[in-house]
């Protein structure tokens, strides 16, 4: 089955919420996903690309423009998910390529991403797509709400 890669639209909220829940383990309310999606679609630094098959979003990647004081600008992948049913069909690689093309057209030095330490299958996928690294980090956060 063929897929297309396109920019997300508000009607994708339900499918993206399902991907977040089922593929990434994030149980976030659908109505809040819809609100976030609308905000991110209006952003000048965020882009969300969707993989679509038969009118249904079966994968997505969210990336942001990434500016630092110590390196050239990059795009930062905030999340990527492809439904289990549609993996190993080139969709994930095509989503990464969409971000890479955006980075290139914006004059960025490259694309970065962070992946959880236990997601070894994802790490192998990223390596196959030409991503390198191995810098170990801890992820800290402090909730304010």
PLY file of the C-alpha trace (Angstrom):
ply
format ascii 1.0
element vertex 145
property float x
property float y
property float z
element edge 144
property int vertex1
property int vertex2
end_header
0.00 0.00 0.00
1.35 3.42 -0.94
1.69 6.29 1.49
2.10 10.02 1.16
3.97 12.42 3.42
2.28 15.74 4.08
2.05 18.51 6.66
-0.36 17.72 9.49
-3.78 19.37 9.61
-6.18 19.80 12.55
-8.29 16.80 11.55
-5.25 14.57 12.24
-5.54 15.11 16.01
-7.41 11.88 16.74
-5.02 9.71 14.73
-1.96 11.41 16.24
-3.40 10.94 19.72
-3.87 7.24 18.97
-0.28 6.93 17.71
1.02 8.68 20.82
-0.96 6.34 23.06
-0.49 3.04 21.27
3.01 3.42 19.86
4.73 5.76 22.31
2.87 5.07 25.55
1.69 8.66 26.14
-1.85 8.70 27.50
-2.75 12.33 26.86
-6.35 13.50 26.45
-7.50 13.71 22.85
-9.04 17.17 23.26
-5.71 18.49 24.59
-3.89 16.83 21.69
-6.21 18.70 19.32
-5.47 21.99 21.12
-1.70 21.36 21.02
-1.82 20.40 17.37
-3.59 23.64 16.44
-1.00 25.66 18.38
1.94 23.79 16.86
0.55 24.12 13.34
0.48 27.91 13.83
4.07 27.96 15.11
6.89 29.26 12.94
9.46 26.91 14.54
7.50 23.63 14.59
6.60 21.28 11.76
4.58 18.08 11.93
4.76 15.74 8.98
2.21 12.95 8.63
2.36 9.68 6.72
-1.05 8.94 5.25
-2.49 5.75 3.79
-6.03 5.73 2.46
-6.90 9.00 4.15
-5.62 7.85 7.56
-2.56 9.16 9.39
-0.45 6.08 10.17
2.70 7.88 11.28
4.06 11.29 12.11
7.16 13.21 13.07
7.22 16.47 15.01
10.33 18.62 14.65
11.37 22.05 15.86
13.95 24.57 14.77
16.84 24.27 17.24
19.13 27.21 18.00
22.17 27.04 20.29
24.96 29.33 21.37
27.57 26.65 20.74
26.55 25.08 17.41
24.94 25.86 14.09
21.14 25.67 13.87
19.54 22.26 13.49
16.11 20.69 13.48
15.25 18.74 16.62
12.92 15.77 16.38
10.51 15.94 19.29
8.65 12.74 18.49
8.21 10.15 15.76
5.76 7.27 15.61
4.53 4.79 13.00
1.70 2.37 13.68
2.91 -1.17 14.30
0.78 -2.36 11.39
2.68 -0.13 8.96
6.26 -0.47 10.15
9.06 -1.73 7.91
7.51 -0.15 4.82
9.82 2.87 4.62
7.40 5.24 6.36
9.68 6.10 9.29
12.60 6.76 6.95
10.38 8.95 4.76
9.28 10.95 7.79
12.90 11.47 8.83
13.72 12.50 5.26
10.96 15.13 5.37
12.64 16.70 8.41
16.06 16.41 6.78
14.76 18.17 3.66
13.27 20.92 5.83
16.63 21.31 7.59
18.46 21.51 4.27
16.05 24.07 2.82
16.39 26.17 5.98
20.20 26.13 5.86
20.50 24.05 9.03
23.55 21.96 9.86
21.50 18.80 10.41
18.88 17.00 12.44
19.13 15.75 16.01
16.97 13.45 18.05
16.95 11.88 21.48
15.74 8.32 22.00
15.01 6.51 25.24
17.78 4.19 26.44
15.57 1.10 26.28
14.36 1.68 22.70
17.10 -0.42 21.13
15.09 -1.31 18.01
14.54 2.41 17.37
18.27 3.03 17.84
19.07 0.48 15.14
16.51 2.10 12.84
18.10 5.54 13.35
21.56 4.10 12.63
20.28 2.49 9.42
18.97 5.94 8.42
22.44 7.44 8.86
22.11 8.91 12.35
25.16 8.61 14.57
25.85 9.33 18.19
25.88 7.54 21.42
26.24 10.41 23.85
24.59 9.23 27.04
22.39 11.76 28.85
19.93 11.92 31.69
16.63 13.67 31.09
15.56 15.91 33.97
12.28 17.75 34.33
10.42 19.64 37.00
6.67 19.89 36.67
5.18 23.31 37.41
1.52 22.32 37.32
0 1
1 2
2 3
3 4
4 5
5 6
6 7
7 8
8 9
9 10
10 11
11 12
12 13
13 14
14 15
15 16
16 17
17 18
18 19
19 20
20 21
21 22
22 23
23 24
24 25
25 26
26 27
27 28
28 29
29 30
30 31
31 32
32 33
33 34
34 35
35 36
36 37
37 38
38 39
39 40
40 41
41 42
42 43
43 44
44 45
45 46
46 47
47 48
48 49
49 50
50 51
51 52
52 53
53 54
54 55
55 56
56 57
57 58
58 59
59 60
60 61
61 62
62 63
63 64
64 65
65 66
66 67
67 68
68 69
69 70
70 71
71 72
72 73
73 74
74 75
75 76
76 77
77 78
78 79
79 80
80 81
81 82
82 83
83 84
84 85
85 86
86 87
87 88
88 89
89 90
90 91
91 92
92 93
93 94
94 95
95 96
96 97
97 98
98 99
99 100
100 101
101 102
102 103
103 104
104 105
105 106
106 107
107 108
108 109
109 110
110 111
111 112
112 113
113 114
114 115
115 116
116 117
117 118
118 119
119 120
120 121
121 122
122 123
123 124
124 125
125 126
126 127
127 128
128 129
129 130
130 131
131 132
132 133
133 134
134 135
135 136
136 137
137 138
138 139
139 140
140 141
141 142
142 143
143 144
